[in-house]
Amino acid sequence: MFSRIFGRPKQDTSTLSTLDKLNETLEMLEKKEKVLQKKIQGEVEKAKEFTRAKNKRAAIQCLKRKRLYEVQVEQLGNFQLRIHDQMIMLEGAKATTETVDALRTGASAMKAMQKATNIDDVDKTMDEINEQTENMKQIQEALSTPIGAAADFDEDELEAELEELEGAELEEQLLQPATTTPAMPAQYIPAGKHPTQPAPQKMRPQNTAEEDELAALQAEMAM
């Protein structure tokens, strides 16, 4: 993003081109090494053939050429190692440069934003917010204040009346008869004895409404 805004550094382009060149050289050395490996294998096969043909001199010449090819392969391996080392160093330097450029760009952007934001403006804005908050608090308190007949109510008297109501309600609950009959305690029965059944009580017939009226009439006539 910063590269699109502030432009891409020229050093970055140079580093990329150098890395590309090193990659091309590395590929070329690898191809040469493969060719030499094939030549070495070819000289070994020839030496075996001359050995089977009892041509010792020709076999030794093949081994000499093989040794020369092996020296070249070793040199190519050293070249490749140096190129790898150079590429690693360049990539590390590239990453370091990009990091420093990003940090520098971020610092410049932060500095520009700080210039656009004045501390006096911030203090003024905070004072306005605090003032508006205090005004809103006063408006809410004014709206919640009771007016008219509700303003004359005594909170202490209302609380005392509420306590009296709660006490009367509690007393009424205590005076109400229990709706359930408590269970009779279990009677202990010795082993080998049967529990005795209580004798049934005779139910007394209740007077009907007509009998009550007749009794009241007889009482008035006796007077």
Salt bridges, closest charged atoms under 4 A:
ASP12 OD2 - ARG8 NH2 2.69
GLU43 OE1 - ARG65 NE 3.17
GLU70 OE2 - LYS66 NZ 2.61
GLU98 OE2 - LYS94 NZ 2.63
ASP101 OD1 - ARG104 NH1 2.84
